[in-house]
Amino acid sequence: MTATAAAGRTERFRELHRPGVPLVMPNAWDAGTARVLAAVGCLAVGTTSSGFAGTLGRLDRSVTREEALGHAAALVAAVEVPVSADLESGYGAEPAEVAATVRAAVATGLAGCSIEDFTGDPQAPIHDVGLATARITAAVEAAAGRLVLTARAENHLHGRDDLADTIDRLQRYQQAGADVLYAPGLRRAADVRSLLAELERPVNVLLVPGGPGVAELAELGVARISTGGALAFAALGALGRSVRELLDGAAPSFWPDAGAGRDIVRAW
């Protein structure tokens, strides 16, 4: 992809972040599913670290930076819509390592990427706020406006349901220059509302079971909605259920979905 084409996708992606008219950005786990998402009308596609790891027979956080960037490049080449990559914690604790990851992400033609403040250490799962902010500052400088940088506060995925700390972190990431702010794991509309009231940049919300749906999140003023690994795991669940039907001698229930999927692919 030329630099001009990549810049065009980035600008298109940036413009799709409109509070109250959220960009619904499902997360694909390979080039084929990215093409399906684009074919059914998605205006942008996200990657999912957990879903991609699943395609390799691994658990989340077991993918290397090189694997993640190669995966992202494959999705960018597969579709014409903007692609934003889940780059986990930037594949390094230090700001310089995060910056190197973001510079490499720019080179793939990605329109966006996200960097989280999770450490990977169950005993101390969230980076100190000073280091976390320095990491986002480094990411923003490395991006230099060439992609949409999303800063993630991971508290609520790791047993730290401290909304005040989450808001403080996202405010710091906002001041550091992040384009989009994201606190995955929020389950209550009231918490999303409180978050939005304290931030000035577009906010992404992860759909979660029992949480607000697309329509309610739009009313709250969310600018982007993503699915994380949920669609990948839903597909794996459907696969497992279908195979169990065969092994149990039951009548297969997958034919309607198989036909619909085949029609999408044939329309490529």
KEKOLTOR-999317 format. One line per field, with one value per residue: residue in three letters; chain; x, y, z of N, C-alpha, C in turn. Coordinates in Angstrom, 2 decimals, padded with zeros to 5 digits. Example, Ala and Ser with C-alpha at 12.3 -4.5 7.8 and 13.67 -1.06 7.14 Angstrom:
res	(ALA	SER)
chain	(A	A)
n.east	(013.19	012.85)
n.north	(-005.69	-002.25)
n.up	(007.80	007.08)
ca.east	(012.30	013.67)
ca.north	(-004.50	-001.06)
ca.up	(007.80	007.14)
c.east	(013.20	012.90)
c.north	(-003.30	000.03)
c.up	(007.80	007.87)
***
This chain:
res	(MET	THR	ALA	THR	ALA	ALA	ALA	GLY	ARG	THR	GLU	ARG	PHE	ARG	GLU	LEU	HIS	ARG	PRO	GLY	VAL	PRO	LEU	VAL	MET	PRO	ASN	ALA	TRP	ASP	ALA	GLY	THR	ALA	ARG	VAL	LEU	ALA	ALA	VAL	GLY	CYS	LEU	ALA	VAL	GLY	THR	THR	SER	SER	GLY	PHE	ALA	GLY	THR	LEU	GLY	ARG	LEU	ASP	ARG	SER	VAL	THR	ARG	GLU	GLU	ALA	LEU	GLY	HIS	ALA	ALA	ALA	LEU	VAL	ALA	ALA	VAL	GLU	VAL	PRO	VAL	SER	ALA	ASP	LEU	GLU	SER	GLY	TYR	GLY	ALA	GLU	PRO	ALA	GLU	VAL	ALA	ALA	THR	VAL	ARG	ALA	ALA	VAL	ALA	THR	GLY	LEU	ALA	GLY	CYS	SER	ILE	GLU	ASP	PHE	THR	GLY	ASP	PRO	GLN	ALA	PRO	ILE	HIS	ASP	VAL	GLY	LEU	ALA	THR	ALA	ARG	ILE	THR	ALA	ALA	VAL	GLU	ALA	ALA	ALA	GLY	ARG	LEU	VAL	LEU	THR	ALA	ARG	ALA	GLU	ASN	HIS	LEU	HIS	GLY	ARG	ASP	ASP	LEU	ALA	ASP	THR	ILE	ASP	ARG	LEU	GLN	ARG	TYR	GLN	GLN	ALA	GLY	ALA	ASP	VAL	LEU	TYR	ALA	PRO	GLY	LEU	ARG	ARG	ALA	ALA	ASP	VAL	ARG	SER	LEU	LEU	ALA	GLU	LEU	GLU	ARG	PRO	VAL	ASN	VAL	LEU	LEU	VAL	PRO	GLY	GLY	PRO	GLY	VAL	ALA	GLU	LEU	ALA	GLU	LEU	GLY	VAL	ALA	ARG	ILE	SER	THR	GLY	GLY	ALA	LEU	ALA	PHE	ALA	ALA	LEU	GLY	ALA	LEU	GLY	ARG	SER	VAL	ARG	GLU	LEU	LEU	ASP	GLY	ALA	ALA	PRO	SER	PHE	TRP	PRO	ASP	ALA	GLY	ALA	GLY	ARG	ASP	ILE	VAL	ARG	ALA	TRP)
chain	(A	A	A	A	A	A	A	A	A	A	A	A	A	A	A	A	A	A	A	A	A	A	A	A	A	A	A	A	A	A	A	A	A	A	A	A	A	A	A	A	A	A	A	A	A	A	A	A	A	A	A	A	A	A	A	A	A	A	A	A	A	A	A	A	A	A	A	A	A	A	A	A	A	A	A	A	A	A	A	A	A	A	A	A	A	A	A	A	A	A	A	A	A	A	A	A	A	A	A	A	A	A	A	A	A	A	A	A	A	A	A	A	A	A	A	A	A	A	A	A	A	A	A	A	A	A	A	A	A	A	A	A	A	A	A	A	A	A	A	A	A	A	A	A	A	A	A	A	A	A	A	A	A	A	A	A	A	A	A	A	A	A	A	A	A	A	A	A	A	A	A	A	A	A	A	A	A	A	A	A	A	A	A	A	A	A	A	A	A	A	A	A	A	A	A	A	A	A	A	A	A	A	A	A	A	A	A	A	A	A	A	A	A	A	A	A	A	A	A	A	A	A	A	A	A	A	A	A	A	A	A	A	A	A	A	A	A	A	A	A	A	A	A	A	A	A	A	A	A	A	A	A	A	A	A	A	A	A	A	A	A	A	A	A	A	A	A	A)
n.east	(000.84	000.50	001.92	000.19	-002.30	-002.53	-002.63	-005.04	-006.86	-006.46	-007.38	-010.04	-010.85	-010.49	-012.46	-014.75	-015.29	-017.65	-019.22	-022.19	-023.07	-022.07	-019.24	-019.53	-017.39	-016.56	-014.45	-012.10	-010.57	-008.94	-007.83	-009.94	-012.26	-012.17	-012.77	-015.37	-016.65	-016.31	-017.75	-020.38	-020.98	-019.50	-017.74	-015.22	-012.62	-011.55	-008.71	-008.29	-006.56	-006.87	-008.56	-006.99	-004.80	-006.13	-006.47	-004.00	-003.84	-003.30	-003.27	-004.46	-002.16	000.09	001.22	003.74	005.33	006.11	004.50	001.95	002.00	002.44	000.05	-001.74	-000.96	-001.78	-004.57	-004.97	-004.25	-006.28	-008.73	-010.59	-011.47	-010.71	-008.36	-007.87	-005.53	-005.27	-002.79	-002.02	-000.04	001.85	004.07	006.30	007.66	008.83	008.73	010.18	010.14	007.43	007.06	008.60	007.05	004.72	005.71	006.39	003.84	002.67	004.01	002.77	000.46	-001.78	-004.74	-005.23	-004.37	-004.22	-003.02	-002.44	-002.57	-001.96	000.13	000.75	001.49	000.11	000.21	000.68	-001.09	-001.51	000.16	002.15	000.82	002.34	004.39	002.69	001.47	003.69	004.29	002.10	002.51	004.90	003.96	002.14	003.85	005.39	003.45	002.72	000.46	-000.09	-001.60	-004.61	-004.50	-005.33	-005.79	-005.78	-007.30	-006.97	-008.11	-010.70	-010.83	-009.22	-009.84	-009.83	-011.97	-012.16	-013.46	-012.85	-010.05	-009.71	-010.85	-009.11	-006.72	-007.40	-007.83	-005.24	-004.02	-005.37	-004.41	-001.84	-002.08	-003.53	-005.78	-008.20	-010.08	-010.34	-011.88	-012.06	-014.45	-016.31	-019.55	-021.91	-024.35	-024.37	-021.72	-020.41	-021.54	-020.55	-017.83	-017.74	-018.53	-016.29	-014.32	-012.80	-012.13	-012.95	-014.64	-014.26	-016.21	-016.41	-018.52	-020.29	-021.54	-024.77	-024.35	-024.76	-026.38	-025.89	-027.66	-028.23	-025.67	-025.11	-026.96	-025.85	-023.59	-021.29	-018.48	-017.35	-017.73	-016.77	-016.05	-014.14	-012.72	-015.09	-016.68	-014.97	-014.80	-017.47	-017.77	-016.04	-017.40	-019.75	-018.68	-017.73	-020.19	-021.51	-019.91	-020.19	-022.86	-022.69	-021.04	-022.73	-024.72	-026.89	-029.28	-027.75	-027.52	-026.34	-026.62	-028.16	-026.55	-024.16	-024.86	-025.44	-022.93	-021.44	-022.65	-021.88	-019.09	-018.99	-019.88	-017.73)
n.north	(-001.19	002.24	005.22	007.34	006.11	004.76	006.93	008.00	006.04	006.21	008.79	008.51	006.65	008.11	010.06	008.57	008.37	009.40	010.86	009.59	008.69	005.98	004.21	000.97	-001.49	-004.48	-007.26	-008.97	-012.19	-013.32	-013.02	-013.84	-013.61	-010.88	-010.02	-010.95	-009.32	-006.79	-007.23	-007.49	-004.96	-003.49	-000.60	-000.33	-002.41	-004.28	-005.91	-008.86	-009.79	-012.10	-013.68	-014.02	-015.37	-017.72	-018.85	-019.83	-021.86	-021.14	-019.42	-016.14	-013.38	-014.74	-014.27	-013.02	-009.81	-009.63	-011.58	-010.55	-008.13	-009.07	-010.45	-008.28	-006.86	-008.66	-008.52	-005.84	-005.91	-007.48	-006.18	-003.20	-001.35	000.68	-000.67	-001.48	-002.31	-004.53	-004.21	-005.18	-004.76	-003.31	-004.82	-004.70	-003.32	-000.82	002.66	003.16	000.70	000.37	002.52	001.62	-000.53	000.80	002.39	000.35	-000.61	001.48	001.17	-001.05	-000.17	000.09	001.70	002.33	001.66	000.00	000.51	-000.95	-000.75	-002.98	-005.20	-007.89	-009.31	-011.17	-010.53	-007.82	-006.27	-003.88	-001.22	001.20	004.47	006.64	005.51	004.23	006.40	007.62	005.67	005.86	008.45	008.08	006.34	007.97	009.93	008.33	007.51	009.90	011.10	009.46	007.24	006.28	006.47	004.47	004.53	002.33	001.61	-000.85	-001.68	-002.81	-005.29	-006.78	-007.16	-004.74	-002.70	000.18	002.98	005.69	005.74	004.68	006.70	008.81	007.79	007.63	010.32	011.28	009.92	011.05	013.70	013.12	012.79	010.78	009.52	008.16	006.83	004.15	001.84	-001.20	-003.62	-002.29	-002.46	-001.24	001.16	003.56	003.84	004.10	006.49	008.24	008.11	009.21	011.81	012.94	013.05	014.22	013.25	010.92	007.94	004.46	001.54	-001.71	-004.33	-006.26	-009.19	-008.70	-006.00	-002.53	-002.23	-001.66	000.44	001.75	002.54	004.33	006.36	007.24	008.51	007.34	006.79	004.68	001.17	-002.05	-005.60	-007.28	-010.45	-011.84	-012.57	-014.33	-016.40	-017.09	-018.19	-020.39	-021.73	-022.39	-024.10	-026.20	-027.08	-027.92	-030.04	-031.79	-032.47	-034.06	-036.14	-037.19	-038.23	-036.68	-034.67	-032.41	-028.97	-026.91	-026.22	-023.92	-021.68	-022.40	-022.20	-019.45	-018.34	-019.35	-017.98	-015.34	-015.49	-016.25	-013.93	-012.27)
n.up	(000.00	-000.80	000.71	000.47	000.08	002.52	004.27	003.49	004.34	007.08	007.64	006.88	008.78	011.13	010.82	011.13	013.80	015.67	018.26	019.65	017.23	016.78	015.48	014.57	015.09	014.48	015.46	013.60	013.00	011.12	007.67	006.03	007.67	008.06	005.49	005.28	007.22	006.05	003.73	004.59	005.35	007.27	008.23	009.12	010.45	013.24	014.75	016.81	019.60	021.18	019.59	017.29	018.40	019.01	016.47	016.05	017.76	020.37	023.58	024.57	024.55	023.85	021.49	019.34	018.72	016.02	014.84	015.36	013.93	011.35	010.98	011.15	008.86	006.90	007.13	006.48	003.78	002.82	002.80	001.89	003.65	006.59	008.95	012.32	014.78	017.54	019.62	022.04	024.90	023.62	023.28	024.98	027.96	028.34	027.33	024.92	023.65	023.13	021.39	019.21	018.37	017.52	015.43	013.65	013.20	011.78	009.38	008.29	007.11	008.63	009.87	012.43	015.91	019.10	022.44	025.53	029.18	030.69	032.47	032.28	034.45	036.93	039.64	039.80	037.89	036.43	034.89	036.65	036.94	036.06	034.42	032.62	031.37	030.20	028.33	026.58	025.67	024.25	022.29	020.92	019.90	018.21	016.40	015.19	014.04	011.93	012.21	013.95	017.31	019.96	023.40	026.09	029.20	031.44	033.84	034.54	033.42	034.93	037.61	038.98	039.79	039.76	039.11	039.30	039.20	036.65	035.08	035.71	034.63	031.89	031.37	031.65	029.54	027.48	027.67	026.98	024.31	023.01	020.54	020.73	023.45	025.81	027.88	028.44	029.61	031.16	032.48	033.16	032.26	033.65	034.48	032.05	031.23	033.21	032.63	030.03	030.58	031.66	029.79	026.73	024.27	021.58	022.61	022.94	023.42	024.72	023.80	026.14	027.84	029.12	029.36	028.21	025.01	021.44	020.61	023.05	023.86	021.82	022.41	024.79	023.91	022.93	020.76	019.36	018.95	019.88	019.58	020.62	021.34	021.10	018.81	017.49	019.37	019.46	016.93	017.18	019.16	017.79	015.89	017.52	018.61	016.29	015.40	017.55	017.21	014.92	015.87	017.79	016.27	015.64	013.78	011.60	012.40	011.15	008.48	007.42	008.25	007.02	004.33	004.18	004.76	002.61	000.51	001.05	000.65	-002.05	-003.18	-003.11)
ca.east	(000.00	001.27	001.73	-001.01	-003.47	-002.61	-003.08	-006.46	-007.60	-006.38	-008.28	-011.40	-011.09	-010.62	-013.74	-015.84	-015.48	-018.60	-019.99	-023.63	-023.29	-020.85	-018.71	-019.55	-016.17	-016.32	-013.05	-011.85	-009.44	-008.07	-008.17	-011.25	-013.33	-012.14	-013.50	-016.79	-017.13	-016.41	-018.79	-021.72	-021.23	-018.70	-016.97	-013.86	-012.44	-010.50	-008.17	-008.45	-005.39	-007.28	-009.07	-005.87	-004.06	-006.90	-006.22	-002.69	-003.90	-002.67	-004.04	-004.15	-000.88	001.18	001.63	004.86	005.11	006.24	003.30	000.80	002.11	002.21	-001.39	-002.37	-000.68	-002.62	-005.92	-004.94	-004.21	-007.47	-009.93	-010.38	-011.86	-009.63	-008.12	-007.21	-004.96	-005.06	-001.37	-001.84	000.66	002.92	005.16	007.45	007.23	009.41	008.19	010.90	009.67	006.09	007.24	009.06	005.89	003.81	006.34	006.23	002.42	002.46	004.56	001.88	-000.70	-002.90	-005.35	-005.26	-003.92	-004.45	-001.99	-003.07	-001.68	-001.83	001.53	000.95	001.85	-001.11	000.40	000.63	-001.54	-001.63	001.36	002.11	000.20	003.38	004.96	001.63	001.29	004.89	004.16	001.17	003.20	005.83	003.17	001.60	004.97	005.77	002.39	002.84	-000.74	-000.21	-002.69	-005.45	-003.94	-006.29	-005.18	-006.68	-007.15	-007.40	-008.52	-011.94	-010.63	-008.25	-010.25	-009.67	-013.16	-011.97	-013.81	-012.14	-008.69	-009.84	-011.06	-007.85	-005.78	-007.78	-007.58	-003.80	-003.73	-005.91	-003.44	-000.64	-002.33	-004.26	-006.91	-009.40	-009.90	-011.02	-011.79	-012.83	-014.93	-017.40	-020.79	-023.09	-024.53	-024.01	-020.27	-020.05	-021.95	-019.59	-016.58	-017.90	-018.65	-014.99	-013.35	-013.07	-011.81	-013.87	-014.53	-014.64	-016.74	-016.48	-019.77	-020.12	-022.83	-025.51	-024.06	-025.55	-026.28	-025.47	-028.56	-028.06	-024.36	-025.23	-027.64	-024.93	-022.59	-020.09	-018.05	-016.96	-018.12	-016.04	-016.51	-013.03	-012.65	-016.38	-017.12	-014.11	-015.19	-018.80	-017.55	-015.47	-018.48	-020.63	-017.95	-017.78	-021.55	-021.84	-019.20	-020.82	-024.08	-022.29	-020.56	-023.85	-025.68	-028.05	-029.42	-026.96	-028.27	-025.48	-026.79	-028.51	-025.39	-023.19	-025.32	-025.28	-021.51	-021.00	-023.14	-021.02	-017.81	-019.18	-020.11	-016.48)
ca.north	(000.00	003.48	006.10	008.16	005.27	004.53	008.17	008.14	005.15	006.75	009.94	007.98	006.03	009.19	010.73	007.68	008.44	010.49	010.58	009.51	007.93	005.18	003.25	-000.41	-002.05	-005.85	-007.69	-010.15	-012.99	-013.67	-012.24	-014.23	-013.00	-009.45	-009.82	-011.13	-008.13	-005.72	-007.57	-007.29	-003.54	-002.82	000.50	-000.53	-003.73	-004.38	-007.25	-009.31	-010.57	-013.43	-014.43	-014.41	-016.43	-018.95	-019.45	-020.48	-022.89	-020.62	-018.50	-014.72	-012.86	-015.65	-013.89	-012.08	-008.58	-009.89	-012.31	-009.64	-007.17	-009.80	-010.68	-007.00	-006.56	-009.54	-007.97	-004.59	-006.27	-008.23	-005.35	-001.80	-000.50	000.84	-001.73	-001.06	-003.52	-004.72	-004.49	-005.55	-003.75	-002.72	-005.81	-004.23	-002.48	000.52	003.53	003.01	-000.53	000.67	003.38	000.79	-001.28	001.70	002.74	-000.81	-000.68	002.46	000.63	-002.07	000.44	000.16	003.00	002.58	000.59	000.29	000.14	-001.09	-000.58	-004.26	-005.59	-009.31	-009.89	-011.29	-009.92	-006.36	-006.34	-002.60	-000.38	002.47	005.45	007.46	004.75	004.00	007.64	007.78	004.72	006.43	009.60	007.54	005.80	009.10	010.53	007.42	007.51	011.19	011.37	008.59	006.31	006.66	005.78	004.24	004.21	001.46	001.44	-002.24	-002.00	-003.57	-006.66	-007.45	-007.13	-003.41	-001.95	001.52	003.87	006.96	005.54	004.51	008.04	009.55	007.27	008.04	011.75	011.43	009.44	012.11	014.79	012.65	012.89	009.65	009.94	007.47	006.33	002.86	001.12	-002.43	-004.28	-001.56	-003.21	-000.45	002.39	004.69	003.98	004.65	007.90	008.97	008.17	010.15	013.17	013.43	012.95	015.08	012.53	009.81	006.79	003.13	000.66	-003.13	-005.01	-007.34	-009.80	-007.98	-004.57	-001.76	-002.61	-000.63	001.59	002.49	003.18	005.50	007.40	007.75	009.36	006.58	007.03	003.44	-000.04	-003.21	-006.89	-008.06	-011.83	-012.52	-013.20	-015.48	-017.48	-017.54	-019.08	-021.63	-022.41	-022.97	-025.24	-027.30	-027.59	-028.62	-031.32	-032.68	-033.01	-035.16	-037.26	-037.76	-038.77	-035.79	-033.97	-031.18	-027.71	-025.85	-025.97	-022.53	-020.80	-022.77	-021.61	-018.00	-018.05	-019.62	-016.89	-014.15	-015.71	-016.24	-012.56	-011.52)
ca.up	(000.00	-000.84	001.87	000.22	000.34	003.97	004.89	003.20	005.24	008.44	007.74	006.85	010.08	012.11	010.62	011.52	015.25	015.93	019.48	019.43	015.98	016.93	014.52	015.04	014.53	014.93	015.42	012.78	013.49	010.00	006.48	005.54	008.45	007.77	004.24	005.58	007.90	005.06	002.75	005.15	005.54	008.29	007.67	009.61	011.06	014.24	015.00	018.19	019.98	021.65	018.45	016.44	019.11	018.87	015.15	016.13	018.79	021.58	024.40	024.41	025.04	023.49	020.13	019.32	017.96	014.59	014.42	015.39	012.84	010.11	010.94	010.83	007.45	006.07	007.14	005.71	002.36	002.43	002.72	001.52	004.77	007.57	009.93	013.55	015.39	018.97	019.81	023.44	025.69	022.83	023.19	025.75	029.09	028.28	026.27	023.65	023.02	022.62	020.22	018.11	017.90	016.79	014.14	012.78	012.84	010.71	008.14	007.73	006.48	009.57	010.10	013.87	016.79	020.52	023.40	026.84	030.33	031.39	032.54	032.08	035.74	037.74	040.97	039.61	036.50	035.75	035.01	037.39	036.05	035.43	033.31	031.63	030.60	029.36	027.23	025.61	025.07	023.26	021.19	020.16	019.15	017.13	015.40	014.50	013.27	010.76	012.51	015.09	018.47	021.04	024.68	026.85	030.64	031.57	035.22	034.73	032.97	035.81	039.01	039.61	039.39	040.33	038.00	039.45	038.68	035.21	034.49	035.85	033.65	030.53	031.24	031.43	028.19	026.62	027.69	026.27	022.87	022.42	019.70	021.21	024.81	025.86	029.15	028.27	030.82	031.80	032.28	033.52	031.51	034.50	034.46	030.73	031.25	034.04	031.87	028.92	031.10	032.10	028.70	025.58	023.04	021.31	023.51	022.46	024.45	024.37	024.13	027.12	028.20	030.14	029.33	027.24	023.61	020.50	020.63	024.30	023.82	020.94	023.18	025.80	023.26	022.57	019.38	018.70	019.67	019.37	020.12	021.15	020.83	021.23	017.56	017.25	020.27	019.03	015.78	017.69	019.86	016.79	015.32	018.48	018.69	015.04	015.37	018.54	016.59	014.04	016.68	018.52	015.33	015.52	012.49	011.63	012.40	010.62	007.04	007.07	008.39	005.99	003.08	004.23	004.64	001.24	-000.33	001.27	000.00	-003.49	-003.63	-003.13)
c.east	(000.88	001.00	000.48	-002.28	-003.64	-003.11	-004.56	-007.31	-007.59	-007.34	-009.73	-011.77	-011.31	-012.00	-014.94	-016.13	-016.35	-019.42	-021.49	-024.01	-022.11	-020.52	-018.77	-018.42	-015.95	-014.86	-012.91	-010.64	-008.59	-008.54	-009.56	-012.38	-013.33	-012.92	-015.00	-017.35	-017.28	-017.56	-020.19	-021.96	-020.44	-017.80	-015.51	-013.82	-011.33	-009.92	-008.48	-007.26	-005.77	-007.79	-007.96	-005.05	-004.79	-006.67	-004.88	-002.67	-003.28	-003.67	-003.62	-002.82	000.27	001.73	002.77	004.49	005.15	005.01	002.10	000.84	001.94	000.73	-002.12	-002.17	-001.54	-004.06	-005.99	-004.99	-005.50	-008.69	-009.58	-010.80	-010.69	-009.57	-007.38	-006.76	-004.91	-003.61	-001.03	-001.09	001.83	004.15	006.45	006.98	007.69	008.82	008.88	010.45	008.29	006.19	007.70	007.92	004.97	004.42	006.22	004.78	002.10	002.90	003.67	000.70	-001.93	-003.42	-005.40	-004.65	-004.21	-003.28	-002.64	-002.05	-001.60	-000.38	001.78	001.31	000.60	-001.00	000.34	000.21	-001.54	-000.37	001.11	001.66	001.24	004.01	003.92	001.43	002.49	004.84	003.22	001.79	004.16	005.09	002.62	002.69	005.39	004.72	002.43	001.64	-000.98	-001.18	-003.42	-005.02	-004.99	-005.53	-006.19	-006.31	-007.79	-007.92	-009.64	-011.88	-009.77	-008.55	-010.06	-010.82	-013.18	-012.21	-013.05	-010.71	-008.71	-009.99	-009.78	-006.83	-006.13	-007.62	-006.09	-003.42	-004.25	-004.92	-002.15	-000.84	-003.05	-005.48	-008.23	-009.08	-010.82	-010.78	-012.61	-013.26	-016.00	-018.72	-022.05	-023.14	-024.11	-022.50	-019.80	-020.39	-020.96	-018.27	-016.66	-017.93	-017.30	-013.93	-013.78	-012.78	-012.85	-013.58	-015.04	-015.16	-016.80	-017.85	-019.48	-021.49	-023.51	-025.27	-024.94	-025.32	-025.91	-026.34	-028.36	-026.71	-024.36	-025.89	-026.74	-023.87	-021.29	-019.76	-017.67	-017.32	-017.39	-016.49	-015.38	-012.98	-013.98	-016.83	-016.27	-014.52	-016.59	-018.67	-016.98	-016.54	-019.43	-019.98	-018.02	-019.16	-021.91	-021.16	-019.80	-022.12	-023.75	-021.86	-021.69	-024.91	-026.92	-028.09	-028.64	-027.84	-027.52	-025.74	-027.21	-027.33	-024.33	-023.58	-025.14	-023.81	-020.98	-021.45	-022.30	-019.71	-017.94	-019.40	-018.85	-016.06)
c.north	(001.25	004.30	006.95	007.37	005.02	005.78	008.39	007.25	005.68	007.91	009.49	007.39	007.09	009.84	009.88	007.71	009.65	010.14	010.63	008.81	006.96	004.31	001.87	-001.13	-003.46	-006.25	-009.00	-010.90	-013.58	-012.88	-012.57	-013.60	-011.48	-009.16	-010.01	-009.87	-006.96	-005.97	-007.32	-005.84	-002.84	-001.77	000.48	-001.87	-003.64	-005.78	-007.61	-010.18	-011.97	-014.29	-014.90	-015.51	-017.76	-019.63	-020.18	-021.60	-022.46	-019.78	-017.07	-014.39	-013.81	-015.33	-012.89	-010.82	-008.84	-010.64	-011.39	-008.66	-007.84	-010.08	-009.40	-006.65	-007.40	-009.01	-006.67	-004.89	-006.90	-007.36	-003.92	-000.84	-000.35	-000.33	-001.14	-002.30	-003.43	-005.14	-004.70	-004.43	-003.11	-003.59	-005.29	-003.30	-001.04	001.35	003.35	001.76	-000.34	001.53	002.57	-000.03	-000.41	002.12	001.58	-000.96	000.30	001.89	-000.43	-001.47	000.47	001.59	003.35	001.42	000.99	-000.22	000.13	-000.94	-001.83	-004.72	-007.04	-010.05	-009.98	-010.63	-008.39	-006.10	-005.02	-001.77	000.80	003.57	006.35	006.77	004.54	005.24	007.90	006.86	005.26	007.64	009.13	006.99	006.91	009.75	009.65	007.40	008.78	011.47	010.44	007.43	006.80	005.81	005.69	003.83	003.48	001.43	000.10	-002.63	-003.03	-004.98	-007.47	-007.21	-005.82	-002.53	-000.58	002.53	005.19	006.84	005.38	005.87	008.86	009.10	007.75	009.54	012.02	010.98	010.45	013.27	014.42	012.64	011.74	010.15	009.39	006.88	005.13	002.22	-000.15	-003.02	-003.52	-002.24	-002.40	000.84	003.60	004.92	004.55	006.14	008.74	009.15	009.24	011.59	013.78	013.44	013.79	014.40	011.43	008.62	005.53	002.32	-000.76	-003.68	-006.16	-007.93	-009.03	-006.49	-003.84	-002.25	-001.43	000.61	002.42	003.20	004.40	006.65	008.03	008.67	008.67	006.79	005.76	002.26	-001.22	-004.47	-007.72	-009.45	-012.53	-013.22	-014.42	-016.66	-017.99	-018.51	-020.42	-022.44	-023.09	-024.19	-026.44	-027.91	-028.40	-029.98	-032.30	-033.27	-034.20	-036.38	-037.96	-038.37	-037.92	-035.17	-032.67	-029.94	-026.59	-025.49	-024.54	-021.57	-021.12	-022.15	-020.11	-017.60	-018.26	-018.50	-015.63	-014.31	-015.67	-014.84	-011.72	-011.26)
c.up	(000.00	000.42	001.71	000.51	001.82	004.69	004.66	004.10	006.67	008.61	007.73	008.20	011.15	012.03	011.05	013.02	015.58	017.18	019.21	018.16	015.89	015.73	015.16	014.33	015.09	014.72	014.66	013.31	012.37	008.78	005.96	006.34	008.29	006.49	004.43	006.23	006.93	004.10	003.28	005.57	006.61	007.64	008.12	010.33	012.09	014.25	016.45	018.56	020.42	020.51	017.53	017.10	018.98	017.53	015.12	017.16	020.10	022.37	024.12	025.07	024.77	022.10	020.21	018.54	016.46	014.06	014.36	014.23	011.48	009.90	010.54	009.37	006.52	006.01	006.33	004.21	001.89	002.19	002.33	002.63	005.74	008.54	011.12	014.31	016.91	019.16	021.28	024.19	024.94	022.74	023.81	026.84	028.94	027.14	024.93	022.91	022.42	021.36	019.01	017.52	017.06	015.46	013.17	012.34	011.72	009.37	007.52	006.96	007.36	009.67	011.58	014.62	018.22	021.35	024.78	027.96	031.21	031.34	032.15	033.36	036.62	039.11	040.92	038.17	035.73	035.97	035.93	036.45	035.37	034.24	032.22	030.75	029.70	028.15	026.16	024.93	023.97	022.05	020.29	019.31	017.99	016.02	014.56	013.59	012.10	010.98	013.75	016.28	019.58	022.30	025.56	028.33	031.00	032.95	035.30	034.15	033.93	037.29	039.72	039.16	040.06	039.22	038.08	038.91	037.17	034.52	034.57	034.83	032.24	030.32	030.98	030.01	027.16	026.53	026.97	024.77	022.23	021.66	020.20	022.58	025.02	027.22	029.03	029.61	031.57	031.46	032.55	032.72	032.34	034.51	033.13	030.69	032.05	033.32	030.78	029.41	031.45	031.00	027.52	024.25	022.80	022.21	022.82	023.65	023.89	024.75	025.08	027.44	029.33	030.17	028.33	025.82	022.74	020.59	021.90	024.34	022.92	021.68	024.23	025.21	022.93	021.10	018.63	019.59	019.05	020.10	020.73	020.53	020.77	019.95	017.23	018.12	019.95	017.86	016.24	018.44	018.90	016.13	016.26	018.58	017.45	014.98	016.39	017.99	015.71	014.85	017.44	017.60	015.15	014.12	012.54	011.57	011.70	009.16	006.71	007.17	007.34	004.65	003.05	004.09	003.25	000.31	-000.19	000.52	-001.52	-004.04	-003.65	-004.57)
***
